[in-house]
């Protein structure tokens, strides 16, 4: 680790410790933006220590917009950083020439530091129905009319449960440090679920501060583990929602394909056109019936194919992906499914089903301990996808991923900013 990175971490840990000694939990401050801290280009949420760095910057400068952007990204999209503005230095881990992962610093700016204006995203209002459904997906029932504090308690319990399942209770040596990780994780999950975040009463803030002052690296470790834990909690809460979304997309695709095939069946073959003089209409009915039968058969094939795909993203494939991720990224690695409409960038660390399989899946690392499982569309663009390749994978509405060209990615980024 470079001396600049280490110094930045130590200075930040000291500021966090002072805040905790005063009884204030920095990631639960009321003056933070209501939404998760995220990229203005991709919408991807920042995690780990980077998220805490940017939360502090928002609180310090009074930013109510959660989006950040690099100067080069701003310039490419016709937006420019105002003169005299200073960025926030974040960490990006990449493999060095010696094959070891090393942190590299880069700066980002809040969109309120730009000359160009971007509309402020609509703030998520407290949506307890959404929160109740997300918790139900994870197996936690909330009674109608429950107080918002019951929702907070439910997410905290789910966080602790996942901490046990991920083995953090064995690797983190004190209850205080485990509690620090769970506090960060539950706060991130609450923001996603639309539950207002408040300072946790009775939190052992002074004990957290003492641990950080004794060893400043405990804060960066807690931020890393907290983000991974939040990802696991949110994966549990989204699971059924993802399955329902996939089912709806599948049915739409079936209906559209069926309609196209029936339209094709209803087209009278040339030479049997009823507008032609003395047209011989014998066999038209049989042709239509045969084509309609073909349409029905192909729709059934679609259903069977979709059912097969649905099974392919089940427990066995997820389990296989997790084994690969743990081998490549470490035992704390988590795997989540690719989301329709999203684009992911990172190294391909595994391919399930073989390079030539028509239904292969790819495992893509998007962080130090986080991997995405993609179902790869069978196309020429994806034919040469290889393990070790740094790829941009775009996910379509049906949940299939394809390699995306760089110019196409930039176009999509610009379109996202216009919106």
MIFIDREN-859225 format. One line per field, with one value per residue (C-alpha): residue number from 1; residue in one letter; chain; x, y, z. Coordinates in pm, 1 decimal. Example, Ala and Ser with C-alpha at 12.3 -4.5 7.8 and 13.67 -1.06 7.14 Angstrom:
2
kolgu	1, 2
marse	A, S
tiro	A, A
c1	1230.0, 1367.0
c2	-450.0, -106.0
c3	780.0, 714.0
end
This chain:
419
kolgu	1, 2, 3, 4, 5, 6, 7, 8, 9, 10, 11, 12, 13, 14, 15, 16, 17, 18, 19, 20, 21, 22, 23, 24, 25, 26, 27, 28, 29, 30, 31, 32, 33, 34, 35, 36, 37, 38, 39, 40, 41, 42, 43, 44, 45, 46, 47, 48, 49, 50, 51, 52, 53, 54, 55, 56, 57, 58, 59, 60, 61, 62, 63, 64, 65, 66, 67, 68, 69, 70, 71, 72, 73, 74, 75, 76, 77, 78, 79, 80, 81, 82, 83, 84, 85, 86, 87, 88, 89, 90, 91, 92, 93, 94, 95, 96, 97, 98, 99, 100, 101, 102, 103, 104, 105, 106, 107, 108, 109, 110, 111, 112, 113, 114, 115, 116, 117, 118, 119, 120, 121, 122, 123, 124, 125, 126, 127, 128, 129, 130, 131, 132, 133, 134, 135, 136, 137, 138, 139, 140, 141, 142, 143, 144, 145, 146, 147, 148, 149, 150, 151, 152, 153, 154, 155, 156, 157, 158, 159, 160, 161, 162, 163, 164, 165, 166, 167, 168, 169, 170, 171, 172, 173, 174, 175, 176, 177, 178, 179, 180, 181, 182, 183, 184, 185, 186, 187, 188, 189, 190, 191, 192, 193, 194, 195, 196, 197, 198, 199, 200, 201, 202, 203, 204, 205, 206, 207, 208, 209, 210, 211, 212, 213, 214, 215, 216, 217, 218, 219, 220, 221, 222, 223, 224, 225, 226, 227, 228, 229, 230, 231, 232, 233, 234, 235, 236, 237, 238, 239, 240, 241, 242, 243, 244, 245, 246, 247, 248, 249, 250, 251, 252, 253, 254, 255, 256, 257, 258, 259, 260, 261, 262, 263, 264, 265, 266, 267, 268, 269, 270, 271, 272, 273, 274, 275, 276, 277, 278, 279, 280, 281, 282, 283, 284, 285, 286, 287, 288, 289, 290, 291, 292, 293, 294, 295, 296, 297, 298, 299, 300, 301, 302, 303, 304, 305, 306, 307, 308, 309, 310, 311, 312, 313, 314, 315, 316, 317, 318, 319, 320, 321, 322, 323, 324, 325, 326, 327, 328, 329, 330, 331, 332, 333, 334, 335, 336, 337, 338, 339, 340, 341, 342, 343, 344, 345, 346, 347, 348, 349, 350, 351, 352, 353, 354, 355, 356, 357, 358, 359, 360, 361, 362, 363, 364, 365, 366, 367, 368, 369, 370, 371, 372, 373, 374, 375, 376, 377, 378, 379, 380, 381, 382, 383, 384, 385, 386, 387, 388, 389, 390, 391, 392, 393, 394, 395, 396, 397, 398, 399, 400, 401, 402, 403, 404, 405, 406, 407, 408, 409, 410, 411, 412, 413, 414, 415, 416, 417, 418, 419
marse	X, X, X, X, X, X, X, X, X, X, X, X, X, X, X, X, X, X, X, X, X, X, X, X, X, X, X, X, X, X, X, X, X, X, X, X, X, X, X, X, X, X, X, X, X, X, X, X, X, X, X, X, X, X, X, X, X, X, X, X, X, X, X, X, X, X, X, X, X, X, X, X, X, X, X, X, X, X, X, X, X, X, X, X, X, X, X, X, X, X, X, X, X, X, X, X, X, X, X, X, X, X, X, X, X, X, X, X, X, X, X, X, X, X, X, X, X, X, X, X, X, X, X, X, X, X, X, X, X, X, X, X, X, X, X, X, X, X, X, X, X, X, X, X, X, X, X, X, X, X, X, X, X, X, X, X, X, X, X, X, X, X, X, X, X, X, X, X, X, X, X, X, X, X, X, X, X, X, X, X, X, X, X, X, X, X, X, X, X, X, X, X, X, X, X, X, X, X, X, X, X, X, X, X, X, X, X, X, X, X, X, X, X, X, X, X, X, X, X, X, X, X, X, X, X, X, X, X, X, X, X, X, X, X, X, X, X, X, X, X, X, X, X, X, X, X, X, X, X, X, X, X, X, X, X, X, X, X, X, X, X, X, X, X, X, X, X, X, X, X, X, X, X, X, X, X, X, X, X, X, X, X, X, X, X, X, X, X, X, X, X, X, X, X, X, X, X, X, X, X, X, X, X, X, X, X, X, X, X, X, X, X, X, X, X, X, X, X, X, X, X, X, X, X, X, X, X, X, X, X, X, X, X, X, X, X, X, X, X, X, X, X, X, X, X, X, X, X, X, X, X, X, X, X, X, X, X, X, X, X, X, X, X, X, X, X, X, X, X, X, X, X, X, X, X, X, X, X, X, X, X, X, X, X, X, X, X, X, X, X, X, X, X, X, X, X, X, X, X, X, X, X, X, X, X, X, X, X, X, X, X, X, X, X, X, X, X, X, X
tiro	A, A, A, A, A, A, A, A, A, A, A, A, A, A, A, A, A, A, A, A, A, A, A, A, A, A, A, A, A, A, A, A, A, A, A, A, A, A, A, A, A, A, A, A, A, A, A, A, A, A, A, A, A, A, A, A, A, A, A, A, A, A, A, A, A, A, A, A, A, A, A, A, A, A, A, A, A, A, A, A, A, A, A, A, A, A, A, A, A, A, A, A, A, A, A, A, A, A, A, A, A, A, A, A, A, A, A, A, A, A, A, A, A, A, A, A, A, A, A, A, A, A, A, A, A, A, A, A, A, A, A, A, A, A, A, A, A, A, A, A, A, A, A, A, A, A, A, A, A, A, A, A, A, A, A, A, A, A, A, A, A, A, A, A, A, A, A, A, A, A, A, A, A, A, A, A, A, A, A, A, A, A, A, A, A, A, A, A, A, A, A, A, A, A, A, A, A, A, A, A, A, A, A, A, A, A, A, A, A, A, A, A, A, A, A, A, A, A, A, A, A, A, A, A, A, A, A, A, A, A, A, A, A, A, A, A, A, A, A, A, A, A, A, A, A, A, A, A, A, A, A, A, A, A, A, A, A, A, A, A, A, A, A, A, A, A, A, A, A, A, A, A, A, A, A, A, A, A, A, A, A, A, A, A, A, A, A, A, A, A, A, A, A, A, A, A, A, A, A, A, A, A, A, A, A, A, A, A, A, A, A, A, A, A, A, A, A, A, A, A, A, A, A, A, A, A, A, A, A, A, A, A, A, A, A, A, A, A, A, A, A, A, A, A, A, A, A, A, A, A, A, A, A, A, A, A, A, A, A, A, A, A, A, A, A, A, A, A, A, A, A, A, A, A, A, A, A, A, A, A, A, A, A, A, A, A, A, A, A, A, A, A, A, A, A, A, A, A, A, A, A, A, A, A, A, A, A, A, A, A, A, A, A, A, A, A, A, A, A
c1	0.0, 136.7, 222.1, -32.7, -312.7, -209.6, -186.6, -530.6, -682.3, -526.5, -641.8, -993.5, -999.0, -897.9, -1186.8, -1435.8, -1307.1, -1357.0, -1712.4, -1787.8, -1642.1, -1893.2, -2172.4, -2232.9, -2230.4, -2104.5, -2288.5, -2618.7, -2614.1, -2945.0, -2779.0, -2669.1, -2852.4, -3156.6, -3035.5, -2723.4, -2398.1, -2356.2, -2188.8, -2350.4, -2263.0, -2354.7, -2573.6, -2355.1, -2336.8, -1999.0, -1896.5, -1637.4, -1420.7, -1500.5, -1865.5, -1763.6, -1523.6, -1805.5, -2059.5, -1818.7, -1775.3, -2154.1, -2191.5, -1897.5, -2011.2, -2386.5, -2438.3, -2791.5, -2718.6, -2566.0, -2401.1, -2030.1, -1832.4, -1468.4, -1345.9, -1279.0, -1629.7, -1774.8, -1575.1, -1674.9, -2039.9, -2023.8, -2010.8, -1717.8, -1590.7, -1615.3, -1288.4, -1147.0, -1339.7, -1149.7, -1227.9, -1243.8, -970.2, -1097.8, -922.1, -923.3, -756.4, -583.1, -324.6, 31.2, 323.2, 419.3, 75.7, -35.2, -343.9, -255.5, -461.0, -448.6, -595.9, -839.5, -1060.9, -1435.8, -1657.2, -2012.1, -2243.8, -2311.1, -1947.4, -2010.6, -2085.0, -2348.3, -2663.6, -2814.0, -3167.1, -3166.1, -3306.3, -3643.6, -3591.6, -3724.7, -4000.3, -4039.1, -4205.9, -4287.9, -4485.5, -4173.8, -3968.2, -4221.2, -4216.1, -3836.5, -3821.7, -4087.9, -3870.4, -3600.0, -3841.3, -3919.5, -4284.6, -4378.4, -4730.0, -4931.5, -4925.7, -4594.6, -4381.6, -4083.4, -3852.9, -3975.7, -3856.5, -3517.3, -3495.1, -3592.1, -3311.9, -3063.3, -3164.0, -3128.8, -2784.6, -2669.4, -2809.3, -2611.8, -2299.4, -2322.5, -2380.7, -2081.4, -1862.4, -1789.2, -1868.1, -1564.7, -1324.6, -1404.8, -1257.3, -1463.7, -1838.2, -1767.6, -1596.3, -1870.4, -2125.8, -1936.6, -1964.7, -2333.3, -2401.9, -2251.4, -2428.8, -2773.8, -2754.0, -2677.7, -2960.7, -3210.1, -3140.0, -3202.5, -3526.0, -3657.5, -3643.2, -3536.6, -3196.8, -3152.0, -2875.7, -2888.1, -2964.1, -2729.7, -2471.1, -2125.7, -1973.2, -1699.6, -1591.0, -1583.2, -1375.6, -1131.3, -1083.8, -1020.7, -774.3, -580.2, -569.6, -684.4, -696.0, -1000.4, -1214.5, -1122.2, -1175.2, -1515.1, -1614.2, -1514.0, -1695.7, -1995.6, -2042.8, -2015.2, -2259.9, -2502.8, -2478.1, -2569.8, -2863.0, -2994.4, -2949.5, -3174.3, -3429.9, -3432.2, -3435.3, -3806.1, -3831.2, -3568.6, -3747.2, -4079.3, -3914.9, -3754.3, -4087.8, -4263.9, -3990.3, -4005.1, -4381.1, -4355.2, -4092.6, -4308.8, -4615.9, -4424.8, -4265.8, -4599.0, -4768.4, -4496.6, -4531.2, -4910.9, -4884.3, -4646.1, -4893.9, -5178.3, -4985.6, -5129.0, -4849.9, -4768.1, -4962.5, -5255.0, -5323.8, -5703.5, -5658.9, -5505.0, -5744.1, -5854.5, -5648.5, -5655.2, -5746.5, -5731.6, -5475.5, -5480.3, -5663.3, -5425.8, -5125.4, -5254.5, -5337.0, -4993.3, -4817.3, -5029.8, -4934.1, -4570.2, -4622.6, -4776.7, -4493.8, -4229.3, -4399.7, -4395.6, -4026.1, -3976.2, -4151.1, -3936.0, -3621.6, -3723.0, -3793.1, -3449.7, -3293.9, -3490.0, -3345.9, -2998.9, -2991.7, -3098.0, -2910.5, -2664.1, -2535.0, -2520.8, -2335.6, -2085.1, -2034.0, -1976.7, -1711.1, -1529.8, -1558.9, -1429.3, -1135.5, -1049.0, -1152.6, -1129.0, -1354.8, -1567.4, -1665.9, -2034.0, -2213.6, -2528.7, -2722.2, -2690.5, -2975.7, -3172.5, -3085.3, -2748.6, -2394.8, -2106.2, -1731.7, -1465.5, -1252.4, -1409.5, -1297.1, -1493.4, -1717.5, -1974.2, -2088.2, -1773.8, -1658.7, -1865.4, -2181.0, -2495.9, -2612.6, -2285.4, -2267.3, -1986.8, -1866.9, -1738.7, -1550.2, -1670.5, -1496.6, -1242.1, -1496.5, -1802.9, -1883.4, -2176.6, -2325.5, -2423.4, -2626.2, -2448.2, -2649.2, -2541.0, -2406.2, -2094.1, -2012.3, -1981.9, -1810.3, -1459.1, -1534.0, -1242.9, -1142.3, -910.6, -1064.0, -1165.4, -1513.1, -1815.8, -2126.2, -2467.7, -2781.5, -3095.9, -3455.9, -3473.8, -3171.7, -2916.1, -2573.9, -2366.8, -2023.5, -2064.7, -1836.0, -1666.6, -1827.2, -2170.3, -2100.9, -2009.3, -2326.4, -2530.7, -2359.6, -2441.6, -2802.0, -2821.9, -2702.2, -2955.4, -3233.1
c2	0.0, 343.9, 590.2, 839.2, 581.8, 479.6, 841.3, 921.9, 621.6, 708.9, 1071.2, 962.4, 700.9, 970.9, 1196.0, 906.9, 813.5, 1172.1, 1170.0, 836.0, 958.1, 1243.3, 988.2, 1063.5, 775.4, 938.6, 705.6, 767.8, 1148.7, 1313.6, 1567.6, 1296.6, 1251.3, 1027.1, 793.0, 571.9, 736.9, 642.2, 703.8, 973.0, 769.0, 408.8, 451.1, 194.4, 245.5, 310.6, 61.5, 7.7, 294.3, 494.2, 517.5, 651.9, 903.7, 1039.9, 1045.9, 1262.1, 1494.3, 1530.2, 1615.3, 1857.8, 2048.5, 2013.5, 1822.2, 1682.9, 1506.6, 1157.7, 1136.9, 1165.9, 1172.3, 1189.2, 1498.5, 1297.8, 1149.2, 1496.1, 1634.9, 1348.2, 1417.6, 1795.2, 1874.1, 2047.2, 2088.6, 2447.9, 2631.6, 2610.8, 2296.8, 2012.3, 1643.9, 1363.5, 1103.0, 745.5, 409.3, 173.0, -163.8, -309.6, -576.3, -445.4, -566.2, -802.8, -967.4, -826.4, -611.0, -251.5, 62.8, 356.3, 697.5, 881.1, 1185.4, 1228.9, 1536.0, 1575.4, 1679.3, 2000.8, 2092.6, 2098.6, 2388.5, 2183.2, 2106.7, 1764.6, 1737.5, 1619.3, 1265.1, 1240.4, 1148.8, 815.8, 881.2, 632.7, 333.8, 84.9, -133.8, -176.0, -242.6, -498.3, -682.2, -684.9, -823.7, -1082.2, -1195.7, -1266.0, -1462.1, -1186.7, -1094.9, -743.0, -683.8, -410.7, -82.9, -159.3, 131.3, 225.8, 121.8, -235.6, -224.1, -99.6, -375.9, -637.6, -529.5, -527.3, -883.9, -990.5, -827.4, -1021.3, -1344.6, -1289.9, -1201.8, -1544.6, -1717.3, -1538.7, -1647.9, -1298.6, -1411.0, -1638.8, -1400.1, -1081.8, -1115.5, -876.5, -805.2, -433.3, -477.8, -712.9, -452.9, -186.6, -394.2, -464.3, -94.3, 1.8, -285.4, -225.7, 146.3, 77.3, -178.7, 61.5, 326.1, 72.5, -44.2, 312.0, 314.3, 646.2, 620.4, 753.1, 741.4, 408.8, 469.3, 293.9, 201.9, 141.1, 435.9, 493.5, 128.6, 157.4, 474.8, 306.2, 10.8, 243.1, 457.1, 148.0, 21.2, 263.7, -23.2, -159.0, 110.3, 14.2, -354.3, -277.9, -67.7, -349.2, -618.5, -392.1, -336.0, -707.8, -783.4, -522.7, -687.2, -1022.8, -871.1, -694.8, -1010.9, -1194.3, -913.2, -886.0, -1258.1, -1307.4, -966.8, -1075.2, -1404.2, -1224.2, -973.9, -1256.1, -1438.4, -1124.3, -1059.4, -1421.8, -1411.2, -1085.4, -1239.9, -1549.5, -1342.4, -1122.2, -1419.2, -1600.7, -1296.1, -1265.2, -1632.1, -1620.1, -1308.4, -1500.6, -1790.0, -1562.9, -1432.0, -1590.2, -1747.8, -1567.3, -1737.3, -1799.2, -1423.5, -1379.6, -1048.1, -1220.4, -1308.0, -1670.8, -1735.7, -2096.1, -2080.0, -2453.8, -2531.4, -2181.2, -2305.2, -2597.7, -2363.1, -2129.9, -2417.3, -2568.8, -2237.9, -2174.4, -2519.5, -2428.8, -2108.3, -2297.0, -2549.5, -2277.8, -2095.9, -2423.5, -2457.1, -2105.1, -2199.5, -2509.5, -2309.1, -2044.4, -2309.8, -2455.0, -2109.6, -2049.8, -2368.8, -2269.2, -1970.9, -2187.7, -2313.9, -2536.4, -2264.0, -2003.1, -2253.2, -2324.2, -1951.0, -1894.6, -2166.8, -1998.1, -1654.2, -1778.2, -1944.0, -1631.3, -1348.7, -1504.3, -1689.3, -1379.6, -1334.9, -1297.3, -1359.3, -1183.1, -1223.2, -970.2, -719.6, -642.0, -302.2, -279.0, -276.1, -426.3, -386.3, -617.8, -925.7, -1258.1, -1501.4, -1806.7, -1953.6, -2222.0, -2464.0, -2442.1, -2186.9, -2338.1, -2417.3, -2245.9, -2164.1, -2072.1, -1840.1, -1603.7, -1495.6, -1138.1, -970.0, -612.1, -553.3, -702.6, -949.3, -915.1, -1110.2, -1103.9, -1416.2, -1357.0, -1577.6, -1518.2, -1469.2, -1704.9, -1461.0, -1393.4, -1093.4, -1327.5, -1617.2, -1512.8, -1421.9, -1557.3, -1603.3, -1321.0, -1073.5, -727.4, -695.7, -469.2, -687.8, -531.7, -710.7, -701.9, -699.0, -1079.7, -1106.6, -1221.8, -1055.6, -955.1, -803.1, -430.0, -224.7, 77.1, 331.1, 178.3, 203.5, 573.8, 639.9, 470.1, 674.7, 997.7, 892.1, 814.7, 1165.2, 1325.8, 1149.2
c3	0.0, -93.2, 180.9, 41.1, 65.4, 414.3, 531.8, 384.4, 559.4, 894.5, 878.2, 788.8, 1066.4, 1314.8, 1205.6, 1228.0, 1574.1, 1696.8, 1563.3, 1730.8, 2060.6, 2041.5, 1997.5, 1626.2, 1375.4, 1050.8, 809.3, 990.9, 986.0, 899.3, 667.1, 421.0, 87.5, 115.3, -159.8, -172.6, -283.3, -649.2, -985.2, -1199.2, -1509.3, -1430.8, -1122.9, -948.6, -573.1, -412.9, -148.1, 120.1, 236.3, -79.4, 26.3, 367.9, 209.5, -7.3, 275.6, 474.1, 175.2, 135.9, 504.3, 498.0, 188.2, 232.6, -93.2, -117.7, -447.6, -401.5, -747.2, -819.0, -1143.7, -1257.4, -1441.7, -1759.6, -1754.1, -1705.9, -1997.9, -2229.6, -2158.5, -2207.3, -1836.1, -1671.3, -1317.2, -1197.3, -1158.7, -807.4, -709.3, -542.9, -585.2, -332.8, -368.4, -379.4, -401.6, -699.1, -657.8, -962.5, -1033.1, -1047.4, -1257.9, -977.7, -996.1, -659.7, -607.1, -522.5, -454.4, -692.7, -613.3, -838.9, -784.9, -822.6, -799.9, -681.4, -965.7, -771.6, -846.7, -1222.9, -1456.4, -1634.2, -1441.6, -1391.2, -1253.3, -893.5, -879.5, -714.1, -351.1, -236.3, 12.9, 297.2, 137.5, 408.0, 166.6, -45.7, 266.2, 393.4, 58.5, 47.7, 400.5, 316.6, 25.5, 284.5, 503.9, 756.4, 803.5, 917.4, 1046.4, 868.1, 1059.4, 1226.9, 1345.1, 1126.3, 1410.6, 1366.4, 1006.4, 1120.6, 1379.3, 1119.5, 883.5, 1171.1, 1260.8, 896.8, 889.6, 1195.8, 1047.3, 726.0, 923.0, 1084.5, 749.6, 592.1, 881.2, 1012.1, 1365.5, 1341.5, 1167.9, 1362.8, 1709.2, 1921.4, 1947.0, 1906.5, 1569.2, 1448.2, 1554.6, 1360.1, 1042.2, 1100.2, 1158.1, 821.9, 643.9, 791.5, 713.4, 345.7, 329.2, 489.5, 227.2, -48.1, 114.9, 150.1, 530.6, 688.5, 858.6, 1210.3, 1468.3, 1652.4, 2016.5, 2255.5, 1991.1, 2147.7, 1965.3, 2223.1, 2200.7, 1819.4, 1849.2, 2087.2, 1849.3, 1554.5, 1748.7, 1855.9, 1496.3, 1221.4, 968.7, 1154.5, 991.2, 633.5, 717.6, 869.7, 566.6, 330.1, 525.0, 583.5, 210.6, 136.6, 414.3, 280.7, -61.9, 89.1, 280.3, -29.6, -239.0, 6.8, 1.1, -378.6, -457.2, -513.2, -680.6, -935.5, -995.2, -1050.8, -1287.0, -1484.8, -1510.0, -1638.3, -1896.9, -2008.5, -2058.5, -2256.1, -2483.6, -2536.2, -2619.4, -2863.4, -3039.3, -3055.6, -3208.3, -3472.8, -3564.9, -3587.9, -3808.0, -4029.6, -4039.0, -4148.4, -4449.8, -4766.4, -4975.6, -5298.8, -5580.7, -5347.0, -5304.4, -5316.0, -5502.8, -5800.7, -6084.8, -6088.4, -5768.3, -5654.8, -5284.9, -5231.3, -4963.9, -4805.1, -4497.5, -4464.8, -4498.6, -4229.1, -3994.0, -4047.6, -3987.4, -3676.6, -3552.5, -3611.2, -3411.1, -3119.4, -3128.8, -3127.1, -2838.4, -2644.1, -2730.1, -2594.8, -2272.9, -2237.6, -2310.6, -2058.5, -1796.0, -1861.3, -1825.8, -1506.5, -1362.8, -1481.9, -1249.2, -958.4, -658.6, -847.8, -1076.4, -798.8, -580.3, -859.2, -916.2, -545.2, -540.8, -829.9, -668.6, -333.5, -506.9, -707.8, -470.7, -126.6, 114.0, 186.9, -179.1, -263.7, -594.1, -716.2, -1042.1, -1325.5, -1327.8, -1648.4, -1794.1, -1615.8, -1757.3, -1558.9, -1606.0, -1468.7, -1522.6, -1621.1, -1348.8, -1457.7, -1727.4, -1652.2, -1921.2, -2130.9, -2386.5, -2668.9, -2471.9, -2610.1, -2257.4, -2091.1, -1791.8, -1698.0, -1354.0, -1353.5, -1068.4, -1011.3, -680.9, -445.0, -303.5, -528.2, -844.1, -1087.3, -1247.8, -1612.3, -1844.5, -2174.5, -2493.3, -2772.9, -3034.1, -3238.3, -3016.8, -2718.2, -2894.0, -2789.3, -2428.3, -2224.7, -1864.1, -1760.9, -2004.8, -1882.5, -2032.9, -2039.4, -2018.0, -2087.3, -1963.7, -2179.0, -2057.3, -2066.9, -1837.1, -2096.4, -2108.4, -2411.3, -2462.6, -2520.4, -2743.7, -2588.9, -2820.4, -2748.4, -2375.6, -2403.0, -2601.1, -2331.7, -2060.5, -2241.1, -2286.1, -1914.6, -1828.4, -2060.4, -1873.3
end
